[in-house]
Amino acid sequence: MNMFISDEARKWFEEELMLEQGDSLRFFVKYGGCSSVQQGFSLGIHKEAPKDPTLSVEINGITYFIEHVDAWYLDDHDLYVNYDHDLEEPAYEYKKTS
């Protein structure tokens, strides 16, 4: 599993959540919403320090991560975080790991 964050999504996170170098952003599983990998669940975001990350990427000094307890959600998929221009917010795409 890997995580990829587009420049546009990164910029949105930095501006909307006022992220700075040294900050961390967690992607966590929440009940409800719509997902192509887990019906009835979706991803939420929260600015917090990692405790037991299973997947992380650092961009511009900011760590984006998924904790071990939430790894099941990806179900052997890579996570692509892009930006939806129509909705003006991040969009999540999942691609089966090769």
LODOFI-225398 format. One record per atom (N, C-alpha, C, O): y, x, z; atom name; residue in three letters; residue number from 1. Coordinates in nm, 2 decimals. Each point is the difference from the previous one (the first is absolute). Layout:
% residues N
ZAMAR     yy     xx     zz name resn resi
ZAMAR      Y      X      Z   CA  ala  NUM
...
//
This chain:
% residues 98
ZAMAR     yy     xx     zz name resn resi
ZAMAR  -0.12   0.08   0.00    N  met    1
ZAMAR   0.12  -0.08   0.00   CA  met    1
ZAMAR   0.12   0.09   0.00    C  met    1
ZAMAR   0.01   0.10   0.07    O  met    1
ZAMAR   0.09  -0.15  -0.15    N  asn    2
ZAMAR   0.13   0.07   0.00   CA  asn    2
ZAMAR   0.11  -0.10   0.00    C  asn    2
ZAMAR  -0.02  -0.12  -0.02    O  asn    2
ZAMAR   0.14   0.17   0.05    N  met    3
ZAMAR   0.12  -0.09   0.00   CA  met    3
ZAMAR   0.10   0.06  -0.08    C  met    3
ZAMAR   0.03   0.12   0.01    O  met    3
ZAMAR   0.03  -0.20  -0.10    N  phe    4
ZAMAR   0.11   0.05  -0.09   CA  phe    4
ZAMAR   0.12  -0.09   0.02    C  phe    4
ZAMAR  -0.01  -0.13   0.00    O  phe    4
ZAMAR   0.13   0.19   0.02    N  ile    5
ZAMAR   0.12  -0.08   0.02   CA  ile    5
ZAMAR   0.10   0.04  -0.11    C  ile    5
ZAMAR   0.04   0.11  -0.01    O  ile    5
ZAMAR   0.00  -0.21  -0.07    N  ser    6
ZAMAR   0.10   0.03  -0.10   CA  ser    6
ZAMAR   0.13   0.04   0.05    C  ser    6
ZAMAR   0.03  -0.03   0.12    O  ser    6
ZAMAR   0.05   0.10  -0.20    N  asp    7
ZAMAR   0.14   0.04   0.05   CA  asp    7
ZAMAR   0.08  -0.13   0.03    C  asp    7
ZAMAR   0.08   0.01   0.10    O  asp    7
ZAMAR  -0.09  -0.11  -0.18    N  glu    8
ZAMAR   0.08  -0.12   0.03   CA  glu    8
ZAMAR  -0.04  -0.07   0.13    C  glu    8
ZAMAR   0.08  -0.04   0.07    O  glu    8
ZAMAR  -0.21   0.04  -0.04    N  ala    9
ZAMAR  -0.05  -0.06   0.13   CA  ala    9
ZAMAR   0.05   0.09   0.11    C  ala    9
ZAMAR   0.04  -0.05   0.10    O  ala    9
ZAMAR  -0.06   0.18  -0.11    N  arg   10
ZAMAR   0.05   0.09   0.10   CA  arg   10
ZAMAR   0.15  -0.02   0.03    C  arg   10
ZAMAR   0.04  -0.01   0.12    O  arg   10
ZAMAR   0.04   0.00  -0.22    N  lys   11
ZAMAR   0.14  -0.02   0.02   CA  lys   11
ZAMAR   0.03  -0.13   0.07    C  lys   11
ZAMAR   0.08  -0.01   0.09    O  lys   11
ZAMAR  -0.16  -0.10  -0.12    N  trp   12
ZAMAR   0.02  -0.13   0.06   CA  trp   12
ZAMAR  -0.03   0.02   0.15    C  trp   12
ZAMAR   0.07  -0.05   0.09    O  trp   12
ZAMAR  -0.19   0.11  -0.06    N  phe   13
ZAMAR  -0.03   0.02   0.15   CA  phe   13
ZAMAR   0.10   0.08   0.07    C  phe   13
ZAMAR   0.04  -0.04   0.11    O  phe   13
ZAMAR   0.01   0.14  -0.17    N  glu   14
ZAMAR   0.10   0.09   0.07   CA  glu   14
ZAMAR   0.13  -0.08   0.02    C  glu   14
ZAMAR   0.06   0.01   0.11    O  glu   14
ZAMAR  -0.01  -0.09  -0.21    N  glu   15
ZAMAR   0.12  -0.07   0.02   CA  glu   15
ZAMAR  -0.01  -0.12   0.09    C  glu   15
ZAMAR   0.08  -0.02   0.09    O  glu   15
ZAMAR  -0.18  -0.07  -0.11    N  glu   16
ZAMAR  -0.02  -0.12   0.07   CA  glu   16
ZAMAR  -0.04   0.02   0.15    C  glu   16
ZAMAR   0.04  -0.07   0.08    O  glu   16
ZAMAR  -0.12   0.17  -0.06    N  leu   17
ZAMAR  -0.05   0.03   0.14   CA  leu   17
ZAMAR   0.07   0.12   0.06    C  leu   17
ZAMAR  -0.03   0.04   0.11    O  leu   17
ZAMAR   0.13   0.01  -0.18    N  met   18
ZAMAR   0.08   0.11   0.05   CA  met   18
ZAMAR  -0.09   0.12   0.05    C  met   18
ZAMAR   0.02   0.06   0.10    O  met   18
ZAMAR  -0.12  -0.03  -0.19    N  leu   19
ZAMAR  -0.09   0.11   0.03   CA  leu   19
ZAMAR   0.07   0.13  -0.02    C  leu   19
ZAMAR   0.08   0.02  -0.10    O  leu   19
ZAMAR  -0.11   0.08   0.19    N  glu   20
ZAMAR   0.06   0.13  -0.02   CA  glu   20
ZAMAR  -0.12   0.10   0.02    C  glu   20
ZAMAR  -0.11  -0.03   0.04    O  glu   20
ZAMAR   0.14   0.16  -0.08    N  gln   21
ZAMAR  -0.10   0.10   0.02   CA  gln   21
ZAMAR  -0.05   0.00   0.14    C  gln   21
ZAMAR   0.07  -0.01   0.10    O  gln   21
ZAMAR  -0.21   0.02  -0.09    N  gly   22
ZAMAR  -0.06   0.00   0.13   CA  gly   22
ZAMAR  -0.05  -0.14   0.04    C  gly   22
ZAMAR  -0.08  -0.01   0.10    O  gly   22
ZAMAR   0.12  -0.09  -0.17    N  asp   23
ZAMAR  -0.05  -0.14   0.03   CA  asp   23
ZAMAR  -0.13  -0.02  -0.06    C  asp   23
ZAMAR  -0.05   0.08  -0.09    O  asp   23
ZAMAR  -0.02  -0.18   0.13    N  ser   24
ZAMAR  -0.13  -0.04  -0.05   CA  ser   24
ZAMAR   0.00  -0.15  -0.03    C  ser   24
ZAMAR   0.06  -0.08   0.08    O  ser   24
ZAMAR  -0.13   0.04  -0.18    N  leu   25
ZAMAR  -0.01  -0.14  -0.03   CA  leu   25
ZAMAR  -0.15  -0.04  -0.02    C  leu   25
ZAMAR  -0.07   0.06  -0.08    O  leu   25
ZAMAR   0.02  -0.15   0.17    N  arg   26
ZAMAR  -0.14  -0.05   0.00   CA  arg   26
ZAMAR  -0.01  -0.12  -0.09    C  arg   26
ZAMAR   0.08  -0.09   0.00    O  arg   26
ZAMAR  -0.19   0.09  -0.08    N  phe   27
ZAMAR  -0.05  -0.11  -0.07   CA  phe   27
ZAMAR  -0.11  -0.06   0.08    C  phe   27
ZAMAR  -0.10   0.07   0.02    O  phe   27
ZAMAR   0.11  -0.19   0.02    N  phe   28
ZAMAR  -0.11  -0.06   0.09   CA  phe   28
ZAMAR  -0.05  -0.13  -0.06    C  phe   28
ZAMAR   0.07  -0.06  -0.08    O  phe   28
ZAMAR  -0.19   0.02   0.12    N  val   29
ZAMAR  -0.06  -0.12  -0.05   CA  val   29
ZAMAR   0.05  -0.11   0.09    C  val   29
ZAMAR   0.00   0.00   0.12    O  val   29
ZAMAR   0.04  -0.11  -0.19    N  lys   30
ZAMAR   0.04  -0.12   0.07   CA  lys   30
ZAMAR  -0.08  -0.12  -0.06    C  lys   30
ZAMAR  -0.03   0.00  -0.11    O  lys   30
ZAMAR   0.01  -0.10   0.20    N  tyr   31
ZAMAR  -0.07  -0.12  -0.04   CA  tyr   31
ZAMAR   0.10  -0.09  -0.08    C  tyr   31
ZAMAR   0.12  -0.02   0.04    O  tyr   31
ZAMAR  -0.16  -0.03  -0.15    N  gly   32
ZAMAR   0.08  -0.08  -0.09   CA  gly   32
ZAMAR   0.05   0.08  -0.12    C  gly   32
ZAMAR   0.00   0.12   0.00    O  gly   32
ZAMAR   0.05  -0.20  -0.09    N  gly   33
ZAMAR   0.05   0.07  -0.12   CA  gly   33
ZAMAR  -0.10   0.00  -0.11    C  gly   33
ZAMAR  -0.10  -0.07   0.00    O  gly   33
ZAMAR   0.13   0.15  -0.10    N  cys   34
ZAMAR  -0.09   0.01  -0.12   CA  cys   34
ZAMAR  -0.02   0.14  -0.04    C  cys   34
ZAMAR   0.09   0.08   0.00    O  cys   34
ZAMAR  -0.22  -0.05  -0.03    N  ser   35
ZAMAR  -0.03   0.14  -0.04   CA  ser   35
ZAMAR  -0.12  -0.01  -0.10    C  ser   35
ZAMAR  -0.08  -0.09   0.01    O  ser   35
ZAMAR   0.08   0.18  -0.10    N  ser   36
ZAMAR  -0.11   0.01  -0.09   CA  ser   36
ZAMAR  -0.13   0.07   0.06    C  ser   36
ZAMAR  -0.10   0.00  -0.07    O  ser   36
ZAMAR   0.12   0.06   0.19    N  val   37
ZAMAR  -0.12   0.07   0.05   CA  val   37
ZAMAR  -0.06  -0.07   0.12    C  val   37
ZAMAR  -0.12   0.01   0.03    O  val   37
ZAMAR   0.20  -0.09   0.05    N  gln   38
ZAMAR  -0.05  -0.07   0.12   CA  gln   38
ZAMAR   0.07  -0.14   0.00    C  gln   38
ZAMAR   0.11  -0.01   0.04    O  gln   38
ZAMAR  -0.19  -0.09  -0.07    N  gln   39
ZAMAR   0.06  -0.13   0.00   CA  gln   39
ZAMAR   0.04  -0.04   0.15    C  gln   39
ZAMAR  -0.07   0.02   0.09    O  gln   39
ZAMAR   0.19  -0.08  -0.08    N  gly   40
ZAMAR   0.05  -0.05   0.12   CA  gly   40
ZAMAR   0.07   0.10   0.09    C  gly   40
ZAMAR   0.04  -0.02   0.11    O  gly   40
ZAMAR  -0.03   0.15  -0.17    N  phe   41
ZAMAR   0.07   0.10   0.08   CA  phe   41
ZAMAR   0.10   0.07  -0.10    C  phe   41
ZAMAR  -0.01  -0.02  -0.12    O  phe   41
ZAMAR   0.11   0.09   0.18    N  ser   42
ZAMAR   0.10   0.07  -0.08   CA  ser   42
ZAMAR   0.05   0.12   0.08    C  ser   42
ZAMAR  -0.04   0.02   0.12    O  ser   42
ZAMAR   0.12   0.06  -0.18    N  leu   43
ZAMAR   0.06   0.12   0.07   CA  leu   43
ZAMAR   0.13  -0.04   0.06    C  leu   43
ZAMAR   0.08  -0.06  -0.06    O  leu   43
ZAMAR  -0.06   0.11   0.18    N  gly   44
ZAMAR   0.13   0.00   0.06   CA  gly   44
ZAMAR   0.05   0.14   0.02    C  gly   44
ZAMAR  -0.07   0.09  -0.02    O  gly   44
ZAMAR   0.20  -0.07   0.06    N  ile   45
ZAMAR   0.05   0.13   0.02   CA  ile   45
ZAMAR   0.07   0.01   0.14    C  ile   45
ZAMAR   0.06  -0.10   0.04    O  ile   45
ZAMAR  -0.07   0.21   0.02    N  his   46
ZAMAR   0.07   0.02   0.13   CA  his   46
ZAMAR   0.03   0.15   0.01    C  his   46
ZAMAR  -0.08   0.09  -0.02    O  his   46
ZAMAR   0.21  -0.07   0.07    N  lys   47
ZAMAR   0.04   0.14   0.02   CA  lys   47
ZAMAR  -0.05   0.04   0.14    C  lys   47
ZAMAR   0.04  -0.05   0.10    O  lys   47
ZAMAR  -0.14   0.15  -0.10    N  glu   48
ZAMAR  -0.06   0.05   0.12   CA  glu   48
ZAMAR  -0.07   0.13  -0.03    C  glu   48
ZAMAR  -0.03   0.03  -0.11    O  glu   48
ZAMAR   0.00   0.04   0.22    N  ala   49
ZAMAR  -0.07   0.13  -0.02   CA  ala   49
ZAMAR  -0.15  -0.02  -0.02    C  ala   49
ZAMAR  -0.05  -0.09   0.06    O  ala   49
ZAMAR  -0.01   0.17  -0.14    N  pro   50
ZAMAR  -0.15  -0.01  -0.02   CA  pro   50
ZAMAR  -0.07   0.03   0.13    C  pro   50
ZAMAR   0.04   0.09   0.08    O  pro   50
ZAMAR  -0.16  -0.16  -0.06    N  lys   51
ZAMAR  -0.08   0.03   0.12   CA  lys   51
ZAMAR  -0.14   0.06  -0.05    C  lys   51
ZAMAR  -0.04   0.10   0.05    O  lys   51
ZAMAR  -0.02  -0.17  -0.15    N  asp   52
ZAMAR  -0.13   0.04  -0.05   CA  asp   52
ZAMAR   0.00  -0.03  -0.15    C  asp   52
ZAMAR  -0.08  -0.09  -0.04    O  asp   52
ZAMAR   0.17   0.16  -0.04    N  pro   53
ZAMAR   0.00  -0.04  -0.14   CA  pro   53
ZAMAR  -0.12   0.04  -0.08    C  pro   53
ZAMAR  -0.06   0.11   0.02    O  pro   53
ZAMAR   0.02  -0.19  -0.11    N  thr   54
ZAMAR  -0.11   0.03  -0.09   CA  thr   54
ZAMAR   0.05   0.04  -0.14    C  thr   54
ZAMAR  -0.07   0.06  -0.07    O  thr   54
ZAMAR   0.19  -0.10   0.04    N  leu   55
ZAMAR   0.06   0.02  -0.13   CA  leu   55
ZAMAR   0.15   0.02   0.02    C  leu   55
ZAMAR   0.07  -0.09   0.07    O  leu   55
ZAMAR  -0.01   0.20  -0.12    N  ser   56
ZAMAR   0.14   0.02   0.01   CA  ser   56
ZAMAR   0.06   0.08  -0.11    C  ser   56
ZAMAR  -0.07   0.08  -0.06    O  ser   56
ZAMAR   0.20  -0.10   0.03    N  val   57
ZAMAR   0.07   0.08  -0.10   CA  val   57
ZAMAR   0.14   0.02   0.06    C  val   57
ZAMAR   0.06  -0.09   0.05    O  val   57
ZAMAR  -0.01   0.21  -0.07    N  glu   58
ZAMAR   0.13   0.03   0.04   CA  glu   58
ZAMAR   0.09   0.02  -0.12    C  glu   58
ZAMAR  -0.03   0.07  -0.09    O  glu   58
ZAMAR   0.15  -0.15   0.09    N  ile   59
ZAMAR   0.09   0.01  -0.11   CA  ile   59
ZAMAR   0.14   0.01   0.06    C  ile   59
ZAMAR   0.04  -0.08   0.09    O  ile   59
ZAMAR   0.04   0.18  -0.13    N  asn   60
ZAMAR   0.13   0.02   0.06   CA  asn   60
ZAMAR   0.01   0.01   0.15    C  asn   60
ZAMAR   0.09  -0.05   0.06    O  asn   60
ZAMAR  -0.20   0.11  -0.01    N  gly   61
ZAMAR  -0.01   0.01   0.15   CA  gly   61
ZAMAR  -0.03  -0.12   0.08    C  gly   61
ZAMAR   0.00   0.00   0.12    O  gly   61
ZAMAR  -0.04  -0.11  -0.20    N  ile   62
ZAMAR  -0.04  -0.12   0.07   CA  ile   62
ZAMAR  -0.15  -0.02  -0.03    C  ile   62
ZAMAR  -0.05   0.02  -0.11    O  ile   62
ZAMAR  -0.03  -0.05   0.22    N  thr   63
ZAMAR  -0.14  -0.02  -0.01   CA  thr   63
ZAMAR  -0.03  -0.15  -0.02    C  thr   63
ZAMAR   0.04  -0.08   0.09    O  thr   63
ZAMAR  -0.11   0.05  -0.19    N  tyr   64
ZAMAR  -0.05  -0.14  -0.03   CA  tyr   64
ZAMAR  -0.15   0.01   0.03    C  tyr   64
ZAMAR  -0.07   0.08  -0.05    O  tyr   64
ZAMAR   0.02  -0.18   0.13    N  phe   65
ZAMAR  -0.14   0.02   0.04   CA  phe   65
ZAMAR  -0.07  -0.14   0.03    C  phe   65
ZAMAR   0.06  -0.10   0.01    O  phe   65
ZAMAR  -0.20   0.11  -0.01    N  ile   66
ZAMAR  -0.08  -0.11   0.04   CA  ile   66
ZAMAR  -0.09   0.05   0.11    C  ile   66
ZAMAR  -0.07   0.11  -0.01    O  ile   66
ZAMAR   0.06  -0.18   0.12    N  glu   67
ZAMAR  -0.08   0.04   0.12   CA  glu   67
ZAMAR  -0.15  -0.03  -0.03    C  glu   67
ZAMAR  -0.03  -0.08  -0.09    O  glu   67
ZAMAR  -0.05   0.16   0.16    N  his   68
ZAMAR  -0.15  -0.01  -0.02   CA  his   68
ZAMAR  -0.05  -0.15   0.02    C  his   68
ZAMAR  -0.09  -0.04  -0.08    O  his   68
ZAMAR   0.15  -0.03   0.17    N  val   69
ZAMAR  -0.05  -0.14   0.03   CA  val   69
ZAMAR   0.03  -0.09  -0.12    C  val   69
ZAMAR  -0.06  -0.11   0.00    O  val   69
ZAMAR   0.15   0.15  -0.09    N  asp   70
ZAMAR   0.04  -0.09  -0.11   CA  asp   70
ZAMAR  -0.06   0.05  -0.13    C  asp   70
ZAMAR   0.02  -0.06  -0.11    O  asp   70
ZAMAR  -0.10   0.17   0.11    N  ala   71
ZAMAR  -0.05   0.05  -0.12   CA  ala   71
ZAMAR  -0.10  -0.09  -0.08    C  ala   71
ZAMAR  -0.01   0.00  -0.12    O  ala   71
ZAMAR  -0.05  -0.09   0.19    N  trp   72
ZAMAR  -0.10  -0.09  -0.06   CA  trp   72
ZAMAR   0.07  -0.09  -0.10    C  trp   72
ZAMAR  -0.06  -0.04  -0.10    O  trp   72
ZAMAR   0.19   0.02   0.11    N  tyr   73
ZAMAR   0.07  -0.09  -0.09   CA  tyr   73
ZAMAR   0.00   0.05  -0.14    C  tyr   73
ZAMAR  -0.01  -0.08  -0.09    O  tyr   73
ZAMAR   0.02   0.21   0.07    N  leu   74
ZAMAR   0.01   0.06  -0.13   CA  leu   74
ZAMAR  -0.14  -0.01  -0.08    C  leu   74
ZAMAR   0.00   0.00  -0.12    O  leu   74
ZAMAR  -0.11  -0.01   0.20    N  asp   75
ZAMAR  -0.13  -0.02  -0.07   CA  asp   75
ZAMAR  -0.02   0.09  -0.11    C  asp   75
ZAMAR  -0.04  -0.04  -0.11    O  asp   75
ZAMAR   0.05   0.17   0.13    N  asp   76
ZAMAR  -0.02   0.11  -0.10   CA  asp   76
ZAMAR   0.10  -0.02  -0.12    C  asp   76
ZAMAR  -0.04   0.03  -0.12    O  asp   76
ZAMAR   0.16  -0.07   0.14    N  his   77
ZAMAR   0.10  -0.01  -0.10   CA  his   77
ZAMAR   0.12   0.10   0.04    C  his   77
ZAMAR   0.02   0.03   0.11    O  his   77
ZAMAR   0.04   0.02  -0.22    N  asp   78
ZAMAR   0.13   0.07   0.02   CA  asp   78
ZAMAR   0.11  -0.10   0.01    C  asp   78
ZAMAR   0.00  -0.11  -0.06    O  asp   78
ZAMAR   0.10   0.14   0.14    N  leu   79
ZAMAR   0.12  -0.08   0.02   CA  leu   79
ZAMAR   0.11   0.05  -0.08    C  leu   79
ZAMAR   0.04   0.12   0.02    O  leu   79
ZAMAR   0.02  -0.20  -0.10    N  tyr   80
ZAMAR   0.12   0.03  -0.08   CA  tyr   80
ZAMAR   0.11  -0.09   0.05    C  tyr   80
ZAMAR   0.00  -0.12  -0.02    O  tyr   80
ZAMAR   0.11   0.18   0.07    N  val   81
ZAMAR   0.11  -0.07   0.05   CA  val   81
ZAMAR   0.11   0.02  -0.11    C  val   81
ZAMAR   0.06   0.11  -0.01    O  val   81
ZAMAR  -0.03  -0.22  -0.05    N  asn   82
ZAMAR   0.11   0.00  -0.11   CA  asn   82
ZAMAR   0.11  -0.09   0.04    C  asn   82
ZAMAR   0.01  -0.04   0.12    O  asn   82
ZAMAR   0.09   0.02  -0.21    N  tyr   83
ZAMAR   0.11  -0.08   0.03   CA  tyr   83
ZAMAR   0.01  -0.11  -0.10    C  tyr   83
ZAMAR  -0.01   0.02  -0.12    O  tyr   83
ZAMAR   0.02  -0.15   0.17    N  asp   84
ZAMAR   0.01  -0.11  -0.09   CA  asp   84
ZAMAR   0.15  -0.04  -0.02    C  asp   84
ZAMAR   0.07  -0.04   0.10    O  asp   84
ZAMAR  -0.02   0.07  -0.22    N  his   85
ZAMAR   0.14  -0.02  -0.02   CA  his   85
ZAMAR   0.05  -0.15   0.00    C  his   85
ZAMAR   0.11  -0.03   0.04    O  his   85
ZAMAR  -0.20  -0.06  -0.07    N  asp   86
ZAMAR   0.03  -0.15   0.01   CA  asp   86
ZAMAR   0.01  -0.04   0.14    C  asp   86
ZAMAR   0.10  -0.08   0.03    O  asp   86
ZAMAR  -0.19   0.12   0.06    N  leu   87
ZAMAR   0.01  -0.04   0.14   CA  leu   87
ZAMAR   0.08   0.09   0.08    C  leu   87
ZAMAR   0.03  -0.03   0.12    O  leu   87
ZAMAR   0.00   0.15  -0.17    N  glu   88
ZAMAR   0.08   0.10   0.07   CA  glu   88
ZAMAR  -0.06   0.04   0.13    C  glu   88
ZAMAR   0.06   0.00   0.11    O  glu   88
ZAMAR  -0.19   0.03  -0.12    N  glu   89
ZAMAR  -0.08   0.05   0.12   CA  glu   89
ZAMAR  -0.12   0.07  -0.05    C  glu   89
ZAMAR  -0.04   0.00  -0.12    O  glu   89
ZAMAR  -0.03   0.07   0.21    N  pro   90
ZAMAR  -0.12   0.08  -0.03   CA  pro   90
ZAMAR  -0.11  -0.10  -0.05    C  pro   90
ZAMAR  -0.01  -0.11   0.04    O  pro   90
ZAMAR  -0.07   0.17  -0.13    N  ala   91
ZAMAR  -0.12  -0.08  -0.04   CA  ala   91
ZAMAR  -0.12   0.10   0.01    C  ala   91
ZAMAR   0.01   0.12  -0.02    O  ala   91
ZAMAR  -0.12  -0.18   0.06    N  tyr   92
ZAMAR  -0.12   0.08   0.03   CA  tyr   92
ZAMAR  -0.11  -0.03  -0.11    C  tyr   92
ZAMAR  -0.02  -0.11  -0.04    O  tyr   92
ZAMAR  -0.04   0.22  -0.01    N  glu   93
ZAMAR  -0.10  -0.01  -0.10   CA  glu   93
ZAMAR  -0.12   0.08   0.05    C  glu   93
ZAMAR   0.02   0.11   0.06    O  glu   93
ZAMAR  -0.14  -0.15  -0.08    N  tyr   94
ZAMAR  -0.12   0.06   0.04   CA  tyr   94
ZAMAR  -0.09   0.04  -0.11    C  tyr   94
ZAMAR  -0.03  -0.09  -0.09    O  tyr   94
ZAMAR  -0.01   0.21   0.08    N  lys   95
ZAMAR  -0.09   0.04  -0.11   CA  lys   95
ZAMAR  -0.12   0.07   0.06    C  lys   95
ZAMAR   0.00   0.08   0.08    O  lys   95
ZAMAR  -0.12  -0.13  -0.13    N  lys   96
ZAMAR  -0.13   0.05   0.05   CA  lys   96
ZAMAR   0.00   0.16  -0.01    C  lys   96
ZAMAR   0.03   0.05  -0.11    O  lys   96
ZAMAR  -0.07   0.01   0.21    N  thr   97
ZAMAR  -0.01   0.15   0.01   CA  thr   97
ZAMAR  -0.11   0.04  -0.10    C  thr   97
ZAMAR  -0.11  -0.06   0.00    O  thr   97
ZAMAR   0.13   0.16  -0.08    N  ser   98
ZAMAR  -0.10   0.05  -0.10   CA  ser   98
ZAMAR  -0.10   0.09   0.07    C  ser   98
ZAMAR  -0.09   0.05  -0.07    O  ser   98
//
